[in-house]
Amino acid sequence: VLIHALLERLPDVPDDVRPAAGRAWLARQGAQLAAAEREEMLERALAVLAEPAFAPLFGPAALAEVPLAAVVGGAVITGTVDRLLIAPERVLVADFKTARRPPAGLAAVPAATLAQMAAYVVALEAIYPGRLIEAAVLYTQVPRLIALPPAVLAPYKPDLAGAQ
């Protein structure tokens, strides 16, 4: 929860003061944790933010903690996405996972995570018709961003055609 919160708050903080701001915030919000644990959390969050491949997700155009709601096939899909990047031609949705043993790659991403992301994609397809919807999972422990191709998510998309 604290790492998620750091990744939500720190992108808006200038690079040169991020470490100090993160330490101060963790000292208030995670006072019950040892200083070494808080420092490890901060280092992981800062590593994610420093990774050039993740820059668009943490840039000024991306949104944090975005609630989604869409009616698809007569069913309501709701959720809150960790990061959402909306562009004229595409939408990128990313969820953060803090697993201590993150998957090594796409083939090891848990089915529950694939189902969650497939539901987000279905909702975003309804919200942003005609745009390419891309999904990814960011494992903060490593850090590792794993793109979830449409073909991988397709079997996990909820079958809402006959939903009541």
Rosetta blueprint (number, residue, H / E / L):
1 V L
2 L H
3 I H
4 H H
5 A H
6 L H
7 L H
8 E H
9 R H
10 L H
11 P H
12 D H
13 V L
14 P L
15 D H
16 D H
17 V H
18 R H
19 P H
20 A H
21 A H
22 G H
23 R H
24 A H
25 W H
26 L H
27 A H
28 R H
29 Q H
30 G L
31 A L
32 Q L
33 L L
34 A L
35 A H
36 A H
37 E H
38 R H
39 E H
40 E H
41 M H
42 L H
43 E H
44 R H
45 A H
46 L H
47 A H
48 V H
49 L H
50 A H
51 E L
52 P H
53 A H
54 F H
55 A H
56 P H
57 L H
58 F H
59 G L
60 P L
61 A L
62 A E
63 L E
64 A E
65 E E
66 V E
67 P E
68 L E
69 A E
70 A E
71 V E
72 V E
73 G L
74 G L
75 A E
76 V E
77 I E
78 T E
79 G E
80 T E
81 V E
82 D E
83 R E
84 L E
85 L E
86 I E
87 A L
88 P L
89 E L
90 R E
91 V E
92 L E
93 V E
94 A E
95 D E
96 F E
97 K E
98 T L
99 A L
100 R L
101 R L
102 P L
103 P L
104 A L
105 G L
106 L H
107 A H
108 A H
109 V L
110 P L
111 A H
112 A H
113 T H
114 L H
115 A H
116 Q H
117 M H
118 A H
119 A H
120 Y H
121 V H
122 V H
123 A H
124 L H
125 E H
126 A H
127 I H
128 Y L
129 P L
130 G L
131 R L
132 L E
133 I E
134 E E
135 A E
136 A E
137 V E
138 L E
139 Y E
140 T L
141 Q L
142 V L
143 P L
144 R E
145 L E
146 I E
147 A E
148 L E
149 P L
150 P H
151 A H
152 V H
153 L H
154 A H
155 P H
156 Y H
157 K L
158 P L
159 D L
160 L L
161 A L
162 G L
163 A L
164 Q L
